[in-house]
Amino acid sequence: VKPTGTGAGLEQFCGGIGADFPDIAAASRKIRKSEFEECQENGVREIIEIKIGLLPVMVVTRKGDPVFDITPRMFYLALAKELPDETHFEDNDSMTWKDVAKGAPEVKISVILPDETSGSRGFFDDFFLQAGCRHYPGINNIYAATERVPKCIKLRGGSHVIEIPEPYTDKLMGAFAKSPPGTLAVVGELAYLRYKDQLDYLPIAGVLPTRESVSDYSYSMVAFPRYYVKRAHMRNDQGKGVVRGLREFMRILSSEAFAGPGGVFDNAGLNPLMEGERDDVRKAVRRLQAL
């Protein structure tokens, strides 16, 4: 119906059953426990998940700006609103990347991110910020996730963080044009491919996002784009029910012609899942296997 970002799309999807609610939600991350529980409360009880490929999440900068190795720990130390000391938290006063890592350039910390409605932002919070703060001195003293996670993902204000809403990719280069030299952005590979003549990507923990490193998971920042489909909206084998074509659509999405090597999604920029993983997705589709 429309692009909304994963969070907003799943909120509509989980709103209920019937013509006023979407049949399908596209997502760039797995549905969260709180979203799944909202679905259940609103009668959306059988949800089929269809992973369609692997999407590396990249850190990019404009061509000509410094390219350096970066890690989740560096993102946490650069962007968190507060950092732990031995006994308390203090406001983050780091100004350059060199302040957070000795080998990094003396370039002002400035990062373009999707806003909180985007599934890519959820991925960033989980795989960059939370991964970066894990086992950091002081954070180890907070054992309850309800207290620890907000401390890890709460971002500082000012010009260090530039948040833009969906459609993120369409607005990316406009945000770069208004940002200082050396600004970084966190993007999916499809966004990079769209602007690759203007952007360079950075290695993360020493690994570049090649097809091989993504497929064997040695490049750790990999998302799994997927569709969620309501079984309650499908017609049954006798053609009785609500929406014609949902079963057929799911079979097409999971077919080798779409999800396999050289298929539609591969040609669009997604890396195919491993053969066994693709087989598991097709089995789930055939059996209408719910989460």
Secondary structure, DSSP 8 states (H G I E B T S, - for coil): -----HHHHHHHHTT-SSTTS-SEEEESS---HHHHHHHHHTT---EEEEE--BEEEEEEEETTS----B-HHHHHHHHBSEEE-SSSEEE----BGGGT-TTS-S-B--EEEE-TTSHHHHHHIIIIIIHHHTT-TTGGG---HHHHHHHHH-B--GGGEEEE-SSHHHHHHHHHHTS-TT-EEEEEHHHHHHTTTTEEE--BTTB---HHHHHTT-S--EE--EEEEEGGGB--TTS-SSBTTHHHHHHHHHSHHHHSTTSHHHHHT-B---HHHHHHHHHHHHTT---
